[in-house]
Amino acid sequence: MLKYLFLILPIIGFAQDAVRVEYEVRQEFDRSNLKQTSARMEEMLVNSENKRYYFELFVNATNSNFTEIERINNEQNRGTSFGLTTNISATIFKDFNAKELYENSIMKPKLFIKDSIQSFPWILSKDEATILGYKVKKAIYTNSTQTVEAWYAPDLPFRDGPSRFNGLPGLILKIKFKLPFTSDMDTNVSFTAIDLKPYAGKIEIPNKSKKVTKEEYDKEIEKSMGKSGGMINQGVEKD
């Protein structure tokens, strides 16, 4: 009887507090529309598919913070490869009460772009599996370009997951989706939880970060590009 109590207690603790989840990220390229490729290109694609990326999600009942983990793996760094698709932001903060999302800018790392938390029309499935000892259930989201497959844990009552994904009746421990990589090639990306622990720290957006709307961000980028263009023009002017 005591053994079963020990198994149940961690789940009760998670329901009241917060957790940190570490995800391993893989990408697999869809070559079906690739018109031509070279041996060098294929080598880079294979090296990229063998490479692993890691993200962590801190989440409680009101907020979450999703960010990339900088990790050096000398074995994976052998050979030339492509990086992870730039469609996945390095940092995303969610405020569930305000239904707001703040996404870290790639071009301006100190900027966080304000947006609304997206609502996904998930279709729940009866399919079940096990991840990190937790029973997970399958859910599907389909739009005009792709189908997203998610596996969530009902015993972990956090309605969040990697990147922008959220809204399921349990924490998303695995998700697979497709993103454009080049004009004639997509990449299939998967996030799989490899570690999950209780978390006692704060979950908040850095106070020193500048928060802007998408419109304000576009104006700042346009202004920066204008300044860069002016500097380039000055550099090539001739008497």
N, C-alpha and C positions, 0 to 999 in steps of 0.2 A: 504493500500500500504506500509506503514512504517513497518508493521509487517513482510511482505515478505522480505523487505530490510534487516532487522535484521537477518533473517534466512540465507540469502545469504552471508552476510559479513564475518561470521566466516569461511566459506568454502574458500572464496577468500584469507583470511589471511593464512590459512593452506597451500594453494597452493604455497605461496611465502616463507614461513618460515619453522618451524619445529614443530613436535608434540611429546608428550609423551603418550604412550598407555600402560595401565595396563591390563594384561591378567590373567584370572583365569584358572588354569590348573587342570584337572581331569584325572584320569586313571581308566580304567575298564579292568579287567583281563579276557582273553579268556581261559576258563577252558575246552574247548572241547577236547584237547589232553592230559589233565591231567589224568594220569593212576590211581592214588589214592590220597586221601586227608583225613585229619583228622578234627575233630571238631575244634581243635586249629588252624590248618592251614586255615580253612574256616573263622574263626573269624578274623584272621590277614588280609585275603584278603578283607573281608567286611570293616574292619577298614581302610584299605588302600584306598578303593574306596570312602569312606566317607571323606577322608582327602583332603584338597585343598592346592594348591601351587600357588604362585603369581610371575609373571615376569613383567618387564617393558621394553619397547622398545622406545628409543629416536631416531628419524630419521629426516633427512633433505634431500636435493637433492643430497648430496655428501657422507654422512656418516650415519652409524647407530650404536647404542650400545644396545645390548640385554643382560639383566642381571636379576638374581633372586632377589626377594625382601625377606629379612629375616623378617618373621612375625610370632609372637607367638599367637596361638589360643588354649587356655586351653581346650575348648570343643572338638576340633579335636584331641588333644594329649592324650585323654583318651584311654587306651587300647594299646596293642602292634600292630604295623603295619609295613609294608614295606615302604621304602622311594621311592621317584620318581626314575624311571629308570635312571641309570648312563649314558645312551646314549644321554641324553639332557645336554649340557654343561651349566655351571652356567653363563658364560659370553661369548658373541660373538660380535666382532667388525667388521663392513664391510666398506671398502673403495670402493665406486662404481666407481670412476674414474680410479683407479688402478686395479679394478676387483680383489681385494685381501680381504681375510677374516682372522681374527686373533681369534683363539679359546683358551679360558683359559684352562690351564691344571688342571685336577683334582688332580693329584699326586704332581704337583709343581705349586701352585697357582700364583706365580710371573712370570711364563712363559706363553707367548702367542705363540701358534703354527700357523705359516703362512700357508695359503692355498689359492686356487683360489675360487672365488665365483661360486658356482655351478649353472649350467643352467638347468632349469626344463622344459620339453616339455609339458606345460599345454594345456589342451583341454578346451576351454571356453564353458560354457553352457548358456542357456537362463533362467535358474531358478533364481529367485530373492527372497530376503528376506530383513528384516530390522534389523540392529544392532546399538544400541546407536543413533537411529534416522537417520542413514545413509542407503541408499539403497545399498545393497550388491548383487553381482552376484557370481554364483557358477563356480568353475573351478576344473578340475580333472587331477591328474597326476598319471600314473600307471607305475610300474616297475615289475620286475620278482617276487617280494615277496609281494607287497601290492598296495593298491589304496589310494592316498592322496586326501582328499576333502577340498578345500579351499573356503572361501567366502571373496571377496575383494570389496572395496568401490571405484568406479570410481571417485567420487567427492573428494577423498583424494589422490592426484597424487604422491604417494610415492610407488615405485616399490619394496616394502620390506614387511617383516612379521616376525613372531616369529622364533627363532632358525636360521637354515640355509635357510629357505624358502624365496623366492623372485621371481621377474620377472613377476608379473602380472600387468595389467594396473590400479593399484589402491592398496591402503594399505590393507593388509590381516588382517581382524578383527576376523576371526575364521578359525581354521584349525583342521582337525582330521586325525590321521595316526596311524599306528601300529608299535610297536617295540618289539624285543625279550626281554623277562624278565628272563626266565629260559630256560633250554633245552627243556622242554615240555609245556611251557606256554608263550603266548604273552600278551602284554598290549596295549589296545587301548587308545591313549592319545589325549586329546582335549585342545586347547587353545582358549579361548573366551574373546574378549575385554569387559571389564566392566567399563572402564573409558578412556576418551580421551581429552587431553587439549593441548593448544598451549605451545610451549617450546621455551625459549629465550636463554638458556645456550649453551655452547660449547659441541660438540659431538666429542670426540677424545679418542684414546687409552692412558692409563696412561703412561707418559714419563718414569717413573722409571721401568716400566715392561720390561722384557727381551723378545725380539722377536727372535724366532728360526724357522727353517724349520722342517718339519716332520722328516727328516733324522737326523738332529741335536738333536731333542727331543728324538728320539729313542736311540741315543747314550748316552745322558745324563741319561736316565732311566736305560739303561744297566749298565752304570758306577755306578749309585746309588745302583742298585741291587747287583752289585759285591762287593761294599763296605759293604753293609748290610750282605751279605753272609760271608765275611771275618771276620766281627765282631762276627757273630754267631759262626763261626768255632773256633775263638780264645777263645770264652767263654766255649766251650765244650772240649777243648783240655785237656788231662790228662798227667801227668808225666809218 
